Amino acid sequence: MDYGFMVKKKFRNPDRKSIHYRKQSPFQGSDRQIRGMILRVLLEEPQICLLQLSRKLGIDRERLNEILHVLKEEGLIRKRGGNFAIK
């Protein structure tokens, strides 16, 4: 613990010195938040169409469709007919 305290005192935040460090964008209204909302709805309702999902979440269909496409490509959801469901 003493070593950790010394390092923290000497280097304020070592992660900021990393070349890979970057500040994450705000969560509110982000695609990450919408993805979570979509998955939560799909867990509650086994199958739902784009229009119903758009109305339920209050998100325009174009943006929602783009996010659903990514979720489908990642293998998290599937589309059967006109409905989306958890894979």
N, C-alpha and C positions, 0 to 999 in steps of 0.2 A: 504494500500500500504506500509506503514511503516513496518508492521509485515512481509509482504512478502519479503521486502528488508532485514530485519534482518535475516529471515530464510535462504535466499539465501546466505547472507554473512557468516553465521555460518556453513551451510552445503552446500558445493559447488554444488553437484547434488544429491538430496535425492534419486532419482531413482536408482543410482548406488549402494546404500546400500541395495536395495531390493533383496531378494533371487531370485526373478523371472526376474531380469534384465539380459539381454544379448544383445550384439551388433548384429544388423541385418547384414546379409551377403550382399555383393555388389549386386546392382540391375542389372548392365550391364551383359548380358549373362545368367541371372538367369532364373529359371523356371517361376518365377513371371512375368518377362518381356515377356517371350514367351507366357504365358497364355494370357496376355493382347494383344499381337500381333495376336494370334489366334482369340480371340473374336472380335477384330477390323475387321479382314478379313471376319469373318462369318457375321458380320453386313452388310458389303458391298456386299458380295455374299451369297445369301440365302443358297446355297448348294455347297459344294466343296469336292472333293475326297482327300485322303491322299497324293497322288502323286502331285497333283496341289498345295496343301497347302504347302508341303515340298519345292517345287520349288519356290513358291512365297515368302516364309519366309527365304529360304536359310538354312534350318535346316535339319539334317539327319532324315530319316523316323523313325528310331528306337526310338530316343529321343522324337520326335514329337508324335509318337504313344503312348508312356508312358504318356505324358502330356495330350493327348486327352482322354486317358482312365480315368485319375483322374477327368478331367472336366466332363466326362460322369457320373462317379460315384457320383459326387457332384450335378448332376442334372442341370448343366449349359448348356450342349449341348446334342444332341441326334444323333444317327447314324441310318440312314435309307438307306438300301441297302449298297452301298459303299461310300455314301456321309455323311458328317457331317453338322449339322445345329444347330443354336441357338434353344434351347428348348422353 
